Each structure stands twice: as C-alpha cells, then as structure tokens.
Amino acid sequence: MNVVQTILVYAVIPLAIYGLVALLTLRGKFARNNPRYRPGQPWEYPPVWWTANPAGVGDRASAAPTGAGKGSKRTAKGGARGSW
C-alpha cells in the first residue's frame, strides 16, 4: 500500500463514517419547523403534573403513624445517625 491508500483507509473513510453518523443524528434538529418555547414567552399549553406514584395522588402522608400517642412505641430505626 502506498501513502495515499493508507491515508484513505485510516483517515478519510473513518471521518466519512463519523460525518455520516453526525448528519443522521442532527437531521431531526435541522428539519424541525415547529417553534420552540423560549423563556419569557407565554405558555399556551395545559399544565401537565408529573408524579412518581400516580396511585398515591390525593393520599395524604402523615409524619406520625396513626395511633401515635404517649403510650405507643416507635419501631422506626435509622435517621441522621445512621444506626440501623
């Protein structure tokens, strides 16, 4: 192999492959015609609320278990000390 063939095989062909992959990944960005939201523009869409636990929406979580009074024994361990 001469120098031109070596450069072609080890430099030009890999660069062409990387360029093709880059164009394929960026093609959606260049072809997009829908307007993007920019800060300061009015938001014209309905609010979408996300929660990690959709089944628990509306349930109220309390810090103290039910029946927690003077005579109840705490069973939870751990905390800031890290003694489990």
C-alpha positions as CSV (number, residue, x, y, z in Angstrom):
1,M,0.0,0.0,0.0
2,N,1.2,3.4,-0.8
3,V,0.8,6.6,1.3
4,V,-2.4,7.8,-0.4
5,Q,-4.1,4.4,0.1
6,T,-3.0,4.4,3.7
7,I,-4.4,7.8,4.4
8,L,-7.6,6.9,2.6
9,V,-8.1,3.8,4.6
10,Y,-7.1,5.1,8.0
11,A,-8.2,8.7,7.9
12,V,-10.8,9.6,5.2
13,I,-13.0,6.6,5.4
14,P,-13.4,6.7,9.3
15,L,-14.0,10.5,9.0
16,A,-16.7,9.9,6.4
17,I,-18.4,7.4,8.6
18,Y,-18.3,9.7,11.6
19,G,-19.6,12.6,9.4
20,L,-22.5,10.4,8.2
21,V,-23.5,9.4,11.7
22,A,-23.3,13.0,12.8
23,L,-25.6,14.1,10.0
24,L,-28.0,11.3,10.7
25,T,-28.3,12.3,14.4
26,L,-28.6,16.0,13.7
27,R,-31.0,15.7,10.8
28,G,-34.1,16.0,13.1
29,K,-32.8,19.2,14.6
30,F,-32.3,20.8,11.2
31,A,-35.6,19.6,9.7
32,R,-37.8,20.7,12.7
33,N,-40.2,23.5,11.8
34,N,-42.2,23.7,15.0
35,P,-41.4,26.8,17.1
36,R,-39.5,26.2,20.4
37,Y,-40.5,27.7,23.7
38,R,-38.2,30.5,24.8
39,P,-38.1,31.9,28.3
40,G,-40.4,35.0,28.6
41,Q,-42.9,33.7,26.0
42,P,-46.4,32.9,27.2
43,W,-47.1,29.3,27.9
44,E,-50.1,28.3,25.8
45,Y,-50.4,24.6,26.8
46,P,-52.3,22.9,29.6
47,P,-50.3,22.1,32.7
48,V,-49.0,18.5,33.0
49,W,-48.4,17.4,36.5
50,W,-45.9,14.5,37.0
51,T,-45.7,12.3,40.0
52,A,-43.6,9.2,40.7
53,N,-46.6,7.5,42.3
54,P,-49.8,8.1,40.4
55,A,-51.7,5.7,42.7
56,G,-50.8,7.9,45.7
57,V,-52.1,11.2,44.3
58,G,-54.6,12.6,46.7
59,D,-53.5,10.5,49.6
60,R,-52.2,12.4,52.5
61,A,-49.0,11.2,54.0
62,S,-48.5,11.9,57.7
63,A,-45.2,12.0,59.6
64,A,-46.6,10.2,62.6
65,P,-48.3,6.8,62.2
66,T,-51.9,6.5,63.2
67,G,-52.4,5.9,66.9
68,A,-49.2,7.7,67.8
69,G,-49.7,8.8,71.3
70,K,-47.8,8.8,74.6
71,G,-48.1,5.0,75.0
72,S,-47.0,4.0,71.5
73,K,-43.6,2.5,70.9
74,R,-41.6,3.8,68.0
75,T,-40.4,1.0,65.7
76,A,-38.6,3.0,63.1
77,K,-34.8,3.0,63.2
78,G,-32.1,4.9,61.4
79,G,-32.2,8.6,60.9
80,A,-29.3,11.1,60.8
81,R,-27.1,8.9,63.0
82,G,-27.2,6.0,60.5
83,S,-27.5,3.4,63.2
84,W,-29.9,0.9,61.7
